[in-house]
Amino acid sequence: MTKEQQDYIQRIYQNRGYVLDFHKVMVAEDFEWVKLYDPFVRYTYTGQRTLDRKTKELLQIVALAAKQAGAEHIKLHVKEALTAGATKQEILEALQCVVMVLGGVSFNMGIQAWAEGVGASRVEPKTG
C-alpha cells in the first residue's frame, strides 16, 4: 500500500464517517477506479447541495432497508443520521414508510438496525 492509498482511505473515512470493506478492497486493488468513483459519491451523497446530510442519511437508511441490506450497513447510516441531527423518532418514521411499499421483511431489518444504532428499549414477554 502506498502513502497515497492510505491518505485516500483516510479521506473517505473523514468524508463519510465510516469505511465499508469494499472501500478498503477497491483502494488496494483498483485505486484508479476509486479515484473516479469517489468524486461521484462526494457530489451526490456527502457533499452539500440542495439536500442536507440528515435528509440524505434518512434516504440511505430507507433505501438500504428496502433493499434488505445487512443490519451492520444500515446501522452505519443510523449513526451518521444521528450525527447529522436526525432524532431517533425521525429515523423510525422514515423506516415506517418502508412498510406499505415493501413489506415487513424490509421493515424488520431496518428496525433491527435502528434499535441497535440508537440503543432502543425493548419490552420482553414473560415466558414459561
C-alpha positions in Angstrom: 0.0 0.0 0.0 1.2 3.5 -0.9 1.0 6.6 1.2 -1.4 8.0 -1.4 -3.7 5.0 -0.9 -3.6 5.3 2.9 -4.3 9.0 2.7 -7.2 8.4 0.3 -8.9 5.8 2.6 -8.5 8.2 5.4 -10.2 10.9 3.4 -13.1 8.6 2.6 -13.5 7.9 6.3 -13.4 11.6 7.2 -15.8 12.5 4.5 -18.4 9.7 5.2 -17.8 8.9 8.9 -17.3 5.2 8.1 -15.5 2.9 5.6 -17.1 -0.2 4.2 -14.9 -3.2 3.4 -15.4 -2.7 -0.3 -13.8 0.7 0.0 -10.7 -0.9 1.6 -10.5 -3.6 -1.1 -11.0 -1.2 -4.0 -8.4 1.3 -2.7 -5.9 -1.6 -2.5 -6.9 -3.4 -5.7 -8.2 -0.8 -8.2 -7.2 2.6 -6.9 -7.7 4.3 -10.2 -11.4 3.2 -10.2 -11.9 4.6 -6.7 -10.4 7.9 -7.7 -13.1 8.1 -10.4 -16.0 6.7 -8.2 -15.3 8.7 -5.0 -15.9 12.2 -6.5 -19.3 11.0 -7.7 -20.1 9.9 -4.2 -19.0 13.2 -2.8 -21.1 15.1 -5.3 -24.3 13.0 -4.8 -24.1 11.9 -1.2 -21.6 13.5 1.2 -21.4 16.9 -0.4 -23.8 19.8 0.4 -26.2 20.6 -2.5 -29.9 21.1 -2.1 -30.5 18.2 0.4 -28.7 18.3 3.7 -26.8 15.4 5.1 -29.6 14.4 7.6 -32.1 14.0 4.7 -29.5 12.1 2.7 -28.9 9.7 5.6 -32.6 9.2 6.1 -32.9 8.3 2.4 -29.9 5.9 2.7 -31.4 4.1 5.7 -34.8 3.7 3.9 -33.1 2.6 0.6 -30.9 0.1 2.4 -33.8 -1.3 4.4 -35.8 -1.6 1.3 -33.0 -3.5 -0.5 -32.6 -5.7 2.6 -29.1 -4.7 3.2 -27.4 -6.1 6.3 -28.1 -4.6 9.7 -24.5 -3.5 10.1 -24.6 -1.4 6.9 -27.8 0.2 7.9 -26.5 0.9 11.4 -23.6 2.9 10.0 -26.2 5.2 8.4 -28.3 5.4 11.5 -25.2 6.6 13.3 -24.5 9.1 10.6 -28.1 10.3 10.6 -27.9 10.9 14.4 -24.7 12.8 13.9 -26.3 14.9 11.2 -29.1 15.9 13.6 -31.8 13.3 13.0 -33.7 12.2 16.0 -34.4 8.5 16.7 -38.1 9.3 16.1 -37.4 10.8 12.6 -35.3 7.7 11.7 -38.1 5.5 12.9 -40.8 7.4 10.9 -38.6 7.2 7.8 -38.4 3.4 8.3 -42.1 3.1 8.8 -42.5 4.4 5.2 -41.0 1.1 4.0 -43.8 -1.0 5.4 -46.5 -0.1 3.0 -44.2 -0.2 -0.1 -42.0 -3.2 0.5 -43.5 -5.1 3.4 -42.5 -6.5 6.8 -39.1 -8.0 5.9 -37.6 -4.7 4.9 -39.2 -3.0 7.8 -37.9 -5.6 10.3 -34.3 -5.4 9.1 -34.5 -1.6 9.3 -36.0 -1.6 12.8 -33.3 -4.1 13.9 -30.6 -1.7 12.7 -32.3 1.3 14.1 -32.8 -0.3 17.5 -29.1 -1.3 17.7 -28.0 2.1 16.4 -29.9 4.2 18.8 -29.9 1.8 21.8 -33.7 1.4 21.7 -35.5 -0.1 24.7 -37.4 -3.4 24.5 -40.3 -4.9 26.3 -39.8 -8.6 26.8 -42.7 -11.0 27.3 -42.8 -13.3 30.3 -42.0 -16.8 29.3 -42.6 -20.2 30.9 
